[in-house]
């Protein structure tokens, strides 16, 4: 009976942790009228989406946990729905280089770096170059600052 009670408590703890990860403070996100990435398709940056930034279309939009994403194709929308964590931008869509110093700075959606499954956006090519030159260290700093600012764990 005691083991059953512990199992139930552990199960509830795991459920609560999963629920906590599914909440977020979108007021900390870089959104324009609720739209993320200035309307660019988040999947289009990755190989499965064509490896080329594309503007999303109104007929292919999705509100995901308070942020509206637009997609260039129905296929890209489907890919996002299958694995949103892979395609959502890091740091709520703010400049990764600025986030490394704890600042929220707007981006140019055509200036980006993909590191594994993570996509980082930048305010300028110079910010991208600086970030890329010390990617491991600056990514770790940005992850820590985003956690403090938003309460969210970084996307990995």
Buried (B, 14 or more C-beta within 10 A) or exposed (E): EEEEEEEEEEEEEEEEEEEEEEEBEBEBBBBEEEBBBBBBBBBBBBEBBBEEBBBBBEEBBBEBEBBBBBBBBEBBBEBBEEEBEBBBBBBBBBBBBBBBEEEBBBBBBEBBBEBEEBBBBBBBEEBBEBBBEEEEEBBEBBBBBBEEBBEBEBBE
